[in-house]
Structures are given as C-alpha cells and as structure tokens.
Amino acid sequence: MQPNNENHAVGEDSALHTRHNIALYHRDHMRFNATLLLEIAADISREANRLKVFGTIGSVSRSRSQPLPSTPPTRAAPHAVAAI
C-alpha cells in the first residue's frame, strides 16, 4: 500500500491554516488588551486633570470669599479632646 501524499499535504495545509488563525487571533487579542489599557490610562489621566482643575477653582473661590483666620489652627479639634 502506497501512502497517500495528497492527504498528507492536505493535513499539513490544514494544520498550517489553523496555526495561522491562532496567530491572528492572538495578535488581535494582544492589540485589544493593549488598546484597552491605554484607554483606561487616558481616562484616569483625564479624570485626574479634571479634578485638579476643579480643586484649583475651588481653592481660588474659597480664598477670595473667606479671609484668612487670625489664629493658626490647632492640631486637636475641640470635639477630639476626651472628656475627663
């Protein structure tokens, strides 16, 4: 009995095609994960910048509306002192 070279070639071609599909899937998966991480990092950066801007605006408006206290603040608040 002679081995069928045609079937063997088809099997190799199928295996090669399968490996190619796996490689494409893996590459797309890695690209998606990298893009997702970059998008999350960009969102966090934008949120941090937004909070910095709002914090700056809030501190400027508070400093304009409220005069500075004449006495420095104490470390212990009155409600933090234990009753004896």
C-alpha positions as CSV (number, residue, x, y, z in Angstrom):
1,M,0.0,0.0,0.0
2,Q,1.4,3.4,-1.0
3,P,0.9,6.3,1.4
4,N,-1.4,9.0,0.0
5,N,0.8,12.1,-0.3
6,E,-2.2,14.2,-1.3
7,N,-4.0,13.6,2.0
8,H,-0.8,14.2,4.0
9,A,-0.3,17.6,2.2
10,V,-3.9,18.5,2.9
11,G,-3.4,17.7,6.6
12,E,-0.3,19.9,6.7
13,D,-2.1,22.7,4.9
14,S,-5.0,22.4,7.4
15,A,-2.6,22.5,10.4
16,L,-0.8,25.5,8.9
17,H,-4.1,27.2,8.3
18,T,-5.1,26.5,11.9
19,R,-1.8,27.9,13.3
20,H,-2.2,31.0,11.1
21,N,-5.7,31.5,12.5
22,I,-4.5,31.1,16.1
23,A,-1.6,33.6,15.5
24,L,-4.1,36.1,14.0
25,Y,-6.4,35.7,17.0
26,H,-3.6,36.0,19.5
27,R,-2.3,39.2,17.7
28,D,-5.8,40.8,17.7
29,H,-6.3,39.8,21.4
30,M,-3.0,41.4,22.4
31,R,-3.8,44.5,20.4
32,F,-7.2,44.7,22.1
33,N,-5.7,44.3,25.5
34,A,-3.0,47.0,24.9
35,T,-5.6,49.4,23.5
36,L,-7.9,48.8,26.4
37,L,-5.1,49.5,28.9
38,L,-4.2,52.7,27.0
39,E,-7.8,53.8,27.0
40,I,-8.2,53.2,30.7
41,A,-4.9,55.1,31.4
42,A,-6.1,58.0,29.3
43,D,-9.5,58.1,31.1
44,I,-7.7,58.1,34.5
45,S,-5.4,60.9,33.4
46,R,-8.3,63.0,32.1
47,E,-10.2,62.5,35.4
48,A,-7.1,63.4,37.4
49,N,-6.7,66.6,35.4
50,R,-10.3,67.4,35.7
51,L,-10.1,67.0,39.5
52,K,-7.0,69.2,39.6
53,V,-8.8,72.0,37.7
54,F,-11.9,71.8,40.0
55,G,-9.6,71.7,43.1
56,T,-7.8,74.8,41.8
57,I,-11.0,76.7,41.0
58,G,-12.5,75.7,44.4
59,S,-9.4,76.9,46.3
60,V,-9.3,80.2,44.4
61,S,-13.0,80.9,45.1
62,R,-12.7,80.0,48.8
63,S,-9.6,82.2,49.2
64,R,-11.5,85.1,47.7
65,S,-14.7,84.7,49.7
66,Q,-13.2,83.8,53.1
67,P,-10.5,85.9,54.9
68,L,-7.6,84.1,56.4
69,P,-8.0,83.1,60.1
70,S,-6.2,85.4,62.5
71,T,-5.0,82.5,64.7
72,P,-3.3,79.4,63.4
73,P,-5.4,76.2,63.6
74,T,-4.6,73.8,66.4
75,R,-3.8,70.2,66.0
76,A,-6.6,68.9,68.2
77,A,-10.1,69.9,67.3
78,P,-12.4,70.6,70.3
79,H,-14.5,67.5,69.6
80,A,-11.4,65.3,69.5
81,V,-10.4,66.1,73.2
82,A,-11.6,63.4,75.5
83,A,-13.8,64.4,78.4
84,I,-12.3,63.7,81.8
